[in-house]
Amino acid sequence: MSSALPHAFGDPAASGKIKLHPEDFVVGEILGFDLTGEGEHVFLRIRKRGENTDYLARQIAKYAGLPKMAVSYAGMKDRHGITTQWFSVHIPGKRDLDWSGLESDSVAVLESTRHNRKLKTGALKGNRFEITVRELEGERSAIEEKLTRIRREGVPNYFGPQRFGREGNNLIQAEALFKGELKLRDRKLEGIYLSTARSHLFNRILARRVESGHWNQAIAGDVFMFASSHSFFRDELSAEIQARISALEIHPSGPLWGKGESAASGEALAIETAVAAELPLLCEGLARCGMETARRPLRLPVADLAWNFVDDNALRLDFSLPAGAYATVVLREAISFEGEID
């Protein structure tokens, strides 16, 4: 699904493979708050290798003799790699556990700290990535030129293919749900399908802006956001606004579809409306399900991007992204890659 999305800087400069080994895809969560050291919730920082997040949460609950709902995490992490992730375990009272019993060849407990609140979905500042691309084919100078431009200008903030499931199945299910062909009792699964529909609409709108060269530039009627903020504001086009955009301080935004009118106007609204007219089933279905309209930045900055060529045909990339952003959309701008994506 991501292969059909236009690139901001032309075709990728190289090709390669990711996740040939777990060490090729390393992710570490960055919490967005400090832990208090006291409270009814035990926060565990766990490094896992080749393990599914939800499966590990169930194992933690079983080990602690608690129901699954007592364990929470901020988000799913790719099992095809090495990930350092936070879990919270609701343990009222003073009961302490020896968490070393959870450890195995694929799981290591790095830290345990008490806190006064549970870990909620999305409660992260971001993630740190170390990605190695192997069997690399392409000119080094062309690759470095692409990466330098990504570091300087950012990339289109697409939702990655992970959002859409295997072969886009989540979107197929969302359409069936809106047609009344699919009945669900699982609210979590319904939420996944609704999020997929919103993501597809957003990607289509962003793709139009990339095609016109305005994904990283303001147009009339734009709504602006900071990269890591959920708030937005409207302002007239001015030299000051353009300067703030050029400095990567603020970014044009696109809609996460739902009920209510878009905050955009003018040329920006016209693009949103044109895409909505092509996908009425998704737009009407999201509004009918009561999803509230929100915004997402069209641009994703990657200012701390660093890289080095490990050998003649391998490249290592290091960078951090805010929560909700996808490492694969950074990688795809420079390199056409193959590899498992959860």
C-alpha positions in Angstrom: 0.0 0.0 0.0 2.9 2.4 0.7 4.5 1.6 -2.6 1.8 3.5 -4.4 2.4 6.7 -2.4 4.6 9.3 -4.2 8.0 10.1 -2.9 9.0 13.6 -1.9 12.5 13.6 -3.4 12.1 11.3 -6.5 12.8 7.6 -6.7 14.9 6.0 -3.9 18.7 6.1 -4.5 19.2 2.4 -3.6 17.7 -0.9 -2.7 18.3 -3.3 0.1 16.8 -5.6 2.7 15.9 -5.0 6.3 15.3 -7.3 9.3 17.5 -10.1 8.0 18.6 -10.4 11.6 16.9 -9.2 14.8 19.9 -6.9 15.4 19.1 -5.1 12.2 16.0 -3.4 13.6 16.5 -2.0 17.1 13.8 0.2 18.7 13.7 1.9 22.1 10.7 3.7 23.6 11.1 7.2 25.0 8.7 7.9 27.9 7.0 11.3 27.9 7.1 11.7 31.7 9.1 11.0 34.8 8.3 8.0 37.1 7.5 8.9 40.7 9.0 5.9 42.3 5.9 5.1 44.3 2.3 4.1 43.7 0.2 1.0 42.7 1.7 0.5 39.3 5.0 -1.2 38.6 6.7 0.0 35.4 8.9 -2.5 33.7 11.4 -1.6 31.1 11.9 -4.8 29.1 14.2 -5.6 26.2 12.7 -8.3 24.0 13.9 -10.1 20.9 11.5 -11.6 18.4 8.6 -11.4 20.9 5.0 -10.1 20.2 4.0 -7.2 22.6 0.6 -8.5 23.5 1.9 -12.1 24.1 4.5 -10.7 26.4 1.9 -8.7 28.3 -0.1 -11.9 28.9 3.1 -13.6 30.1 3.7 -10.8 32.6 0.2 -11.0 33.9 0.5 -14.8 34.3 3.8 -14.5 36.1 2.3 -11.9 38.5 -0.9 -13.9 39.0 -3.0 -11.1 37.7 -5.7 -10.7 35.0 -4.5 -9.6 31.6 -6.2 -6.2 32.1 -3.7 -5.4 34.9 -0.9 -5.1 32.4 -0.7 -2.2 29.9 1.7 -0.8 27.3 1.9 2.3 25.2 1.8 0.6 21.8 2.6 -2.5 19.8 6.2 -3.0 18.8 7.6 -5.0 15.8 8.5 -8.5 16.8 11.0 -8.8 14.0 13.8 -7.0 15.9 15.1 -6.0 19.3 12.8 -3.6 21.1 13.1 -1.9 24.5 9.6 -1.3 25.7 7.7 -0.2 28.9 4.9 -2.2 30.5 2.9 -1.2 33.6 1.5 -3.7 36.0 -1.2 -2.8 38.5 -0.2 -4.2 41.8 -2.1 -2.6 44.7 -0.5 -2.5 48.1 3.1 -3.2 49.0 3.6 -6.5 47.2 6.9 -6.7 45.4 7.9 -9.3 42.9 11.3 -10.7 41.7 10.9 -9.9 38.0 14.1 -11.8 37.1 11.9 -14.9 36.8 10.4 -13.4 33.6 13.8 -13.4 31.9 14.7 -15.8 29.1 16.9 -15.9 26.0 14.5 -13.4 24.4 13.4 -11.3 27.3 15.4 -9.1 29.8 14.0 -6.9 32.5 16.2 -3.8 32.6 14.4 -1.8 35.1 11.4 -1.8 37.5 10.0 1.4 39.1 6.7 2.2 40.8 4.4 5.0 39.5 1.0 6.4 40.6 -0.7 5.9 37.2 -1.0 3.2 34.6 0.8 3.4 31.3 -1.8 4.5 28.7 -1.9 3.8 25.0 0.1 6.4 23.1 1.8 7.8 26.3 5.2 8.1 24.7 7.4 11.0 23.7 8.7 8.9 20.8 11.0 6.1 19.8 14.7 5.7 19.0 15.6 3.6 16.0 18.8 1.8 14.8 18.2 0.2 11.4 20.7 -1.7 9.3 20.0 -2.2 5.6 21.8 -5.1 4.1 22.5 -6.3 0.5 22.6 -2.6 -0.3 22.8 -1.7 -4.0 23.3 1.9 -5.0 25.9 4.7 -5.3 27.0 5.9 -1.9 27.1 9.5 -3.0 23.5 9.3 -4.2 22.4 7.6 -0.9 24.1 10.3 1.2 22.6 13.1 -0.9 19.1 11.6 -0.2 19.8 11.2 3.5 21.2 14.7 3.8 18.1 16.1 2.3 15.9 14.0 4.6 17.8 15.4 7.6 17.4 18.9 6.4 13.8 18.9 5.1 12.0 15.9 6.8 9.8 13.5 5.0 6.0 13.2 4.2 4.4 12.0 7.5 2.6 9.0 5.9 1.0 6.3 8.0 3.2 3.2 7.4 2.1 -0.1 5.8 1.9 -1.7 9.3 -1.3 0.4 9.9 -3.1 -1.4 7.1 -2.5 -5.1 8.0 -1.3 -7.9 5.7 -2.1 -7.0 2.1 -4.3 -4.1 3.3 -6.8 -6.4 5.0 -7.6 -3.8 7.7 -8.9 -1.4 5.1 -11.0 -4.1 3.5 -12.5 -4.9 6.9 -13.2 -1.2 7.5 -15.1 -1.0 4.2 -17.1 -4.1 5.1 -17.9 -2.6 8.5 -19.2 0.6 6.9 -21.3 -1.3 4.4 -22.9 -3.3 7.2 -21.4 -6.5 6.0 -19.3 -7.0 9.1 -20.7 -7.1 12.6 -18.2 -6.7 15.5 -18.5 -7.1 19.2 -14.8 -6.5 19.8 -14.4 -2.7 20.4 -10.6 -2.9 20.1 -10.8 -4.5 16.7 -13.4 -2.0 15.6 -11.0 0.8 16.7 -8.3 -0.7 14.6 -10.5 -0.7 11.5 -11.7 2.9 12.1 -8.1 4.1 12.6 -7.1 2.4 9.4 -9.8 4.2 7.4 -8.7 7.5 8.8 -5.1 6.7 8.0 -5.9 5.9 4.4 -7.8 9.2 3.9 -4.9 11.1 5.5 -2.3 9.3 3.2 -4.4 10.1 0.1 -4.6 13.8 1.0 -0.9 14.0 1.8 -0.1 12.2 -1.5 -1.9 15.0 -3.3 0.2 17.6 -1.5 3.4 15.7 -2.3 2.4 15.5 -6.0 1.9 19.3 -6.1 5.1 20.0 -4.1 3.2 21.5 -1.1 3.6 18.9 1.6 6.3 21.0 3.2 5.0 24.4 2.2 2.0 26.5 3.3 -1.0 27.0 1.0 -4.0 29.2 1.4 -6.3 27.9 4.2 -3.7 25.7 5.8 -3.9 24.6 9.5 -0.5 24.5 11.3 0.9 22.1 14.0 4.0 21.4 15.8 5.4 17.9 15.1 4.8 16.5 18.6 1.6 18.4 19.5 -2.0 17.5 19.1 -3.1 21.2 19.1 -3.3 23.2 15.9 -3.8 26.8 14.9 -4.9 28.8 11.8 -3.1 31.9 10.5 -2.8 33.9 7.3 0.0 33.2 4.9 2.9 35.6 5.8 6.6 35.8 5.6 6.7 34.9 9.3 4.7 31.7 8.8 6.8 30.7 5.8 10.0 31.3 7.8 8.7 29.1 10.7 7.9 26.3 8.2 11.3 26.6 6.6 12.9 26.3 10.0 10.8 23.1 10.7 9.3 24.8 13.7 5.7 24.3 12.4 4.1 22.1 9.7 1.0 22.2 7.5 -1.5 19.6 8.7 -4.1 17.2 7.2 -7.3 15.8 8.7 -7.9 12.7 10.7 -11.4 12.3 9.4 -14.5 12.2 11.6 -17.6 14.1 12.4 -17.6 17.9 12.3 -16.2 20.3 9.8 -12.5 20.6 8.8 -10.5 23.4 10.3 -9.0 24.1 6.9 -10.3 26.5 4.3 -9.5 27.8 0.8 -7.0 25.8 -1.3 -6.2 23.3 1.6 -9.9 22.5 2.1 -10.4 22.0 -1.6 -7.8 19.2 -1.6 -9.4 17.6 1.4 -12.9 17.8 -0.1 -11.7 16.4 -3.5 -10.2 13.3 -1.8 -13.3 12.9 0.4 -15.5 12.9 -2.7 -13.5 10.0 -4.0 -13.9 8.0 -0.8 -17.4 8.7 0.5 -17.9 5.3 2.1 -14.9 5.9 4.5 -15.8 9.6 5.3 -19.5 8.9 6.0 -18.7 5.7 7.9 -16.2 7.5 10.2 -18.6 10.3 10.9 -21.5 7.9 11.5 -19.3 6.0 14.0 -18.8 9.2 16.0 -15.1 9.6 15.4 -14.0 13.2 16.2 -12.1 15.1 13.6 -8.4 15.7 14.5 -5.3 16.9 12.7 -1.9 15.4 12.0 1.3 17.2 10.6 1.9 16.6 6.9 5.7 16.7 7.5 7.9 14.5 9.7 11.2 16.1 10.8 14.2 13.8 11.2 16.8 16.3 12.3 19.0 13.9 14.3 19.3 11.4 11.4 22.9 9.9 11.3 24.3 7.1 9.2 27.4 5.1 8.4 28.3 2.4 5.9 29.1 -0.7 7.9 30.8 -2.5 5.0 30.6 -2.6 1.3 26.9 -3.5 1.2 25.3 -2.5 4.5 24.1 0.9 5.9 23.2 1.7 9.5 20.7 4.5 10.2 20.1 6.1 13.7 17.3 8.5 14.4 14.4 9.3 16.7 10.7 10.0 15.9 7.8 11.3 17.8 5.1 8.9 18.9 2.7 7.9 16.0 5.4 8.3 13.3 6.8 5.4 11.3 10.5 4.6 10.7 9.6 2.9 7.4 8.4 6.2 5.9 11.8 7.7 6.6 13.6 4.8 5.1 11.5 4.6 1.9 12.5 8.0 0.8 16.1 7.0 0.4 16.0 3.2 -0.1 13.6 0.7 -1.7 13.6 -2.1 0.8 12.4 -5.6 1.3 11.7 -7.1 4.7 9.0 -8.2 7.2 6.8 -5.3 8.5 4.4 -6.0 11.3 
